[in-house]
Amino acid sequence: MSDQLNRIEDMLSQLIKMVGDANARLNVLESEQRNMKQELKNDIATLSERLERKVNTHEYSIDIIQREQFKMRTEIEMLKNK
């Protein structure tokens, strides 16, 4: 009976160690996951800012083109009326 209790205690010790190891690995994975989430948030913010700048640049370029087009139309109408 004593031998059987020793084996059960050994198995219990092994299980406790396995649970501790699993807990340690889980903590590492959770930490890595938090880091990855933060990196993704930073990357998304950077890409969003970059895209916004490009859109603003394109809008500004389109505005300039439209002004030039309006100016040319006005000049053409003035020439037609002469």
Rosetta blueprint (number, residue, H / E / L):
1 M L
2 S H
3 D H
4 Q H
5 L H
6 N H
7 R H
8 I H
9 E H
10 D H
11 M H
12 L H
13 S H
14 Q H
15 L H
16 I H
17 K H
18 M H
19 V H
20 G H
21 D H
22 A H
23 N H
24 A H
25 R H
26 L H
27 N H
28 V H
29 L H
30 E H
31 S H
32 E H
33 Q H
34 R H
35 N H
36 M H
37 K H
38 Q H
39 E H
40 L H
41 K H
42 N H
43 D H
44 I H
45 A H
46 T H
47 L H
48 S H
49 E H
50 R H
51 L H
52 E H
53 R H
54 K H
55 V H
56 N H
57 T H
58 H H
59 E H
60 Y H
61 S H
62 I H
63 D H
64 I H
65 I H
66 Q H
67 R H
68 E H
69 Q H
70 F H
71 K H
72 M H
73 R H
74 T H
75 E H
76 I H
77 E H
78 M H
79 L H
80 K H
81 N H
82 K L
